[in-house]
Amino acid sequence: MNGGASYATKPPPLENPMSSTEVPSASHVSRQEVLRRRSQNLKQLTKCYRDHYWALMEDLKIQYRDYYWNHGVSPVVHNNNNDDGKLNRCCASVGCKLTAMVLTSFCHLHILSDSKQRLYKPCDYVIKSAQAGPITCGKPILRSTTPSLCALHLQKAQKHVTRALRKAGLNVSSSSKLAPKFHVIVAEYVHQIQAKRKAARKENRRKVAVKEETVD
């Protein structure tokens, strides 16, 4: 197997392209003919894009297969004769003996110490309050994570929300279960509001009926 070789598949040519003999020589064509030509051109262009896309996908799969065959799951090219100390480097954090992540000098636990990294952010879960300010978890999580909580504290926060919902009178069966999604909470609030309005209307009708009986 040739590692890193490109085997891009060339997409097949367009089927039945419109030849010059099919194009009328008249200076004006009907609206139906214009729509027919545009539809045919759009179909041919769509097929061309689709063929190019799948050709690129095949090429990507072949290159990934060669990459995996040569380097395994690690992007670092292992070389037994390499003595420059770049492989299996320890984390640059003081006292840490974990292996540094690829393309950085820190492990995953201390990746936030790298000022150049843009992939991670700290967990914002407040562990305790202090005079200097709240103390947060600070565990590295992906920057795209919403809310900004690690897996452990996300579950704790969801349990807190569930407990608060139960105290508010919402129908949550167990505090050990995760909190419902936002649309479930909104639907429950709407249900509670509608129930209160319905009870108020019923009470008003009862008062009106009692007042009418008193007048009679």
KADAFEN-V109110 format. One record per residue. N is the residue number from 1. RES is the residue in three letters. SS is DSSP state (h for helix, s for strand, l for the rest). NEAR is the number of other ideal C-beta (glycine too) atoms within 12 Angstrom. D_LAST is the distance of its C-alpha to the last C-alpha in Angstrom with 2 decimals. Layout:
BEGIN
N:RES:SS:NEAR:D_LAST
N:RES:SS:NEAR:D_LAST
END
This chain:
BEGIN
1:MET:l:13:101.44
2:ASN:l:13:101.80
3:GLY:l:16:99.53
4:GLY:l:17:97.55
5:ALA:l:15:98.80
6:SER:l:19:96.60
7:TYR:l:19:96.21
8:ALA:l:17:93.84
9:THR:l:18:93.24
10:LYS:l:14:93.85
11:PRO:l:20:91.00
12:PRO:l:13:92.05
13:PRO:l:11:92.58
14:LEU:l:20:89.96
15:GLU:l:13:89.88
16:ASN:l:11:90.72
17:PRO:l:18:90.58
18:MET:l:19:90.52
19:SER:l:9:94.14
20:SER:l:8:95.52
21:THR:l:8:96.31
22:GLU:l:14:92.64
23:VAL:l:17:91.68
24:PRO:l:15:91.92
25:SER:l:9:94.33
26:ALA:l:8:92.07
27:SER:l:6:90.80
28:HIS:l:9:87.28
29:VAL:l:16:85.28
30:SER:l:11:82.03
31:ARG:h:10:78.74
32:GLN:h:10:78.73
33:GLU:h:17:82.18
34:VAL:h:15:81.13
35:LEU:h:13:78.15
36:ARG:h:18:80.40
37:ARG:h:20:82.92
38:ARG:h:16:80.31
39:SER:h:15:78.79
40:GLN:h:22:82.24
41:ASN:h:18:83.17
42:LEU:h:14:79.93
43:LYS:h:19:80.50
44:GLN:h:20:84.08
45:LEU:h:16:83.10
46:THR:h:15:80.37
47:LYS:h:21:82.90
48:CYS:h:20:85.42
49:TYR:h:16:83.02
50:ARG:h:17:82.00
51:ASP:h:21:85.65
52:HIS:h:20:86.54
53:TYR:h:16:83.63
54:TRP:h:19:84.62
55:ALA:h:21:88.27
56:LEU:h:20:87.40
57:MET:h:17:85.36
58:GLU:h:20:88.35
59:ASP:h:21:90.60
60:LEU:h:18:88.23
61:LYS:h:18:88.18
62:ILE:h:23:91.98
63:GLN:h:23:92.40
64:TYR:h:19:89.89
65:ARG:h:19:91.77
66:ASP:h:19:95.04
67:TYR:h:22:93.55
68:TYR:h:17:92.13
69:TRP:h:16:95.47
70:ASN:h:21:97.47
71:HIS:h:19:95.23
72:GLY:l:11:92.71
73:VAL:l:12:89.33
74:SER:l:16:90.80
75:PRO:l:14:91.46
76:VAL:l:19:94.46
77:VAL:l:17:97.74
78:HIS:l:15:99.41
79:ASN:l:12:103.11
80:ASN:l:7:105.16
81:ASN:l:8:107.73
82:ASN:l:13:105.19
83:ASP:l:9:105.90
84:ASP:l:9:104.17
85:GLY:l:10:101.39
86:LYS:l:16:98.60
87:LEU:l:19:97.60
88:ASN:l:17:95.57
89:ARG:l:22:95.06
90:CYS:s:20:93.18
91:CYS:l:23:90.14
92:ALA:l:22:91.07
93:SER:l:22:88.61
94:VAL:l:10:90.47
95:GLY:l:11:90.73
96:CYS:l:20:89.11
97:LYS:l:15:91.25
98:LEU:l:19:89.01
99:THR:s:22:90.30
100:ALA:l:28:89.36
101:MET:l:29:87.31
102:VAL:l:22:89.06
103:LEU:l:17:89.63
104:THR:l:25:88.67
105:SER:l:24:90.20
106:PHE:l:29:87.19
107:CYS:l:25:85.56
108:HIS:l:24:81.94
109:LEU:l:24:80.93
110:HIS:l:28:82.55
111:ILE:h:33:82.10
112:LEU:h:27:79.96
113:SER:h:24:83.14
114:ASP:l:23:84.52
115:SER:l:12:83.64
116:LYS:l:13:84.55
117:GLN:l:22:82.23
118:ARG:l:14:79.05
119:LEU:l:20:77.64
120:TYR:s:29:76.06
121:LYS:s:24:73.67
122:PRO:s:26:72.63
123:CYS:l:28:69.59
124:ASP:l:22:67.01
125:TYR:l:27:65.40
126:VAL:s:20:65.25
127:ILE:s:20:67.01
128:LYS:s:12:66.62
129:SER:l:10:66.16
130:ALA:l:10:68.98
131:GLN:l:7:69.73
132:ALA:l:7:71.72
133:GLY:l:10:68.86
134:PRO:l:14:67.33
135:ILE:s:16:69.84
136:THR:s:22:69.28
137:CYS:l:25:70.72
138:GLY:l:24:73.09
139:LYS:l:26:74.04
140:PRO:s:27:75.26
141:ILE:s:28:72.90
142:LEU:s:20:73.16
143:ARG:l:16:72.11
144:SER:l:11:69.80
145:THR:l:21:67.76
146:THR:l:12:64.07
147:PRO:l:20:62.75
148:SER:l:24:65.94
149:LEU:l:28:66.10
150:CYS:l:26:68.69
151:ALA:h:19:67.81
152:LEU:h:16:67.43
153:HIS:h:25:65.21
154:LEU:h:24:63.15
155:GLN:h:18:62.19
156:LYS:h:24:61.43
157:ALA:h:24:59.26
158:GLN:h:27:57.32
159:LYS:h:21:56.75
160:HIS:h:20:55.48
161:VAL:h:27:53.02
162:THR:h:27:51.87
163:ARG:h:20:51.38
164:ALA:h:17:49.40
165:LEU:h:27:47.16
166:ARG:h:21:46.48
167:LYS:h:12:45.56
168:ALA:l:15:43.15
169:GLY:l:14:41.36
170:LEU:l:25:42.90
171:ASN:l:18:43.94
172:VAL:l:24:47.67
173:SER:l:13:49.11
174:SER:l:14:52.20
175:SER:l:19:53.68
176:SER:l:14:57.10
177:LYS:l:17:56.31
178:LEU:l:22:56.79
179:ALA:l:28:53.90
180:PRO:l:22:52.21
181:LYS:l:13:53.22
182:PHE:h:15:51.47
183:HIS:h:10:49.58
184:VAL:h:20:48.24
185:ILE:h:22:47.02
186:VAL:h:14:45.35
187:ALA:h:16:43.66
188:GLU:h:23:42.40
189:TYR:h:20:41.00
190:VAL:h:15:39.24
191:HIS:h:17:37.77
192:GLN:h:19:36.54
193:ILE:h:14:34.96
194:GLN:h:14:33.22
195:ALA:h:17:31.91
196:LYS:h:15:30.51
197:ARG:h:14:28.82
198:LYS:h:14:27.35
199:ALA:h:14:26.02
200:ALA:h:14:24.57
201:ARG:h:14:22.76
202:LYS:h:14:21.37
203:GLU:h:14:20.21
204:ASN:h:14:18.54
205:ARG:h:14:16.69
206:ARG:h:14:15.56
207:LYS:h:14:14.39
208:VAL:h:14:12.43
209:ALA:h:14:10.76
210:VAL:h:13:10.05
211:LYS:h:12:8.75
212:GLU:h:11:6.26
213:GLU:h:10:5.19
214:THR:h:9:5.48
215:VAL:h:8:3.80
216:ASP:l:7:0.00
END
